[in-house]
């Protein structure tokens, strides 16, 4: 008998923060992926073990809307808004995503969006494989594979390049992620795989604002 992944038994929370652009803290976080990562992690308890982000399945994404930047934070533990600096967010809205995930049964048609780092390992004789970013048709093919693993059958897929994400990992060499936003329309073919992927994220760079797959009912 198969075991249901633990992540599927948890309530998935989404916090939507409309950021105050005049805040120095906001300006710094929006221009420094490591600073934003630290800001998000500060909204959760300290005693979460050696992998605190994974312990709460925390994912986030910045949406740059006409009315100002919006920070989406998804997790399986509610954020502590008291961890934010004064004046950081103009308002915060919360949503329980479980009803949406329950709705997304096989055959449902959804709109989706995800900022991701398409890449592949490129090996040379006698050398350890190096990951290289993918672009154009190769990036779309990467997304087709990821979408299939996530339980989605793409009906329409757009690839929109985004600014690179640069991050620091302690004393290690800084890392850079090339980013593509994939959005479009898809049919659900595996609801369990979709729920698992939405909860845990896609690809690399999940600690720095990548990999959050968002869905909504598609209405033509």
PyMOL commands that set and color helices and strands:
alter all, ss='L'
color gray80, all
select helices_A, chain A and resi 6-9+24-30+33-41+52-55+81-83+98-103+136-149+191-200+206-208
alter helices_A, ss='H'
color red, helices_A
select strands_A, chain A and resi 13-19+59-65+68-75+89-96+109-116+119-122+130-133+152-167+175-188+214-217
alter strands_A, ss='S'
color yellow, strands_A
deselect
rebuild
show_as cartoon
